């Protein structure tokens, strides 16, 4: 179960993304992940925002963290990482 504070920050992050406030959303998603370190959805959204900001190394790390925390069950994170690897012309190492 996700703690209320973490969930609240996550929801604020989604609101900021809708307004194209990527810096603000990054702050909220980061707070959500700090509050609840197993919150793989928050890490995924950190990756999405970092991708939009052109910070591909940070996005790669966030997507990989989401994948690891979810045990590979959160497909969106796999797609995010695959997109970044595709952009770089690389393959995922297993």
C-alpha positions in Angstrom: 0.0 0.0 0.0 1.3 3.4 -1.0 1.5 6.0 1.9 -0.8 9.0 1.5 2.0 11.5 1.4 3.8 9.7 -1.4 0.5 9.3 -3.3 -0.2 13.0 -2.9 3.2 14.0 -4.3 2.6 11.6 -7.2 -0.8 13.1 -8.0 0.7 16.6 -7.9 3.4 15.4 -10.3 0.8 14.2 -12.7 -0.9 17.6 -12.5 2.3 19.4 -13.2 3.0 17.2 -16.2 -0.4 18.0 -17.6 0.6 21.7 -17.4 3.9 20.9 -19.0 5.7 22.0 -15.8 8.4 19.4 -16.1 10.7 20.9 -13.4 7.8 21.0 -10.9 6.6 17.5 -11.8 10.2 16.1 -11.4 10.2 17.6 -7.9 6.9 15.9 -6.9 7.8 12.5 -8.4 11.2 12.6 -6.7 9.5 13.4 -3.3 7.1 10.6 -3.9 10.0 8.1 -4.5 11.9 9.4 -1.5 8.9 9.1 0.7 8.2 5.5 -0.5 11.3 4.0 -2.1 9.5 1.0 -3.5 7.2 3.3 -5.6 8.2 2.1 -9.0 5.5 4.1 -10.8 7.1 7.3 -9.4 10.5 6.3 -10.8 8.9 5.6 -14.2 7.5 9.1 -14.3 10.9 10.5 -13.2 12.2 8.8 -16.3 9.5 10.2 -18.5 10.2 13.7 -17.3 13.9 13.4 -17.6 13.4 12.2 -21.1 11.3 15.3 -21.9 14.1 17.4 -20.4 16.7 15.7 -22.6 18.5 14.1 -19.6 18.8 10.7 -21.1 21.3 9.2 -18.7 19.1 10.2 -15.7 16.0 8.9 -17.5 17.8 5.5 -18.2 18.6 5.2 -14.5 15.1 6.0 -13.4 13.5 3.5 -15.9 16.0 0.8 -14.8 15.1 1.5 -11.1 11.4 1.2 -11.9 12.1 -2.1 -13.7 14.1 -3.4 -10.8 11.6 -2.4 -8.1 8.7 -3.9 -10.0 10.5 -7.2 -10.7 10.1 -6.5 -14.4 6.3 -6.5 -14.1 5.8 -2.8 -15.0 5.9 -2.8 -18.8 5.8 1.0 -19.2 9.3 1.2 -17.7 10.6 -1.4 -20.1 9.1 0.6 -23.0 10.7 3.8 -21.7 14.1 2.2 -21.4 13.8 0.5 -24.8 13.0 3.9 -26.4 16.1 5.4 -24.9 18.3 2.5 -26.0 16.7 2.7 -29.5 17.6 6.4 -29.6 21.2 5.6 -28.9 21.3 2.6 -31.2 22.0 0.2 -28.4 20.5 -3.1 -27.1 19.5 -3.9 -23.6 21.9 -6.1 -21.8 20.4 -9.0 -19.9 
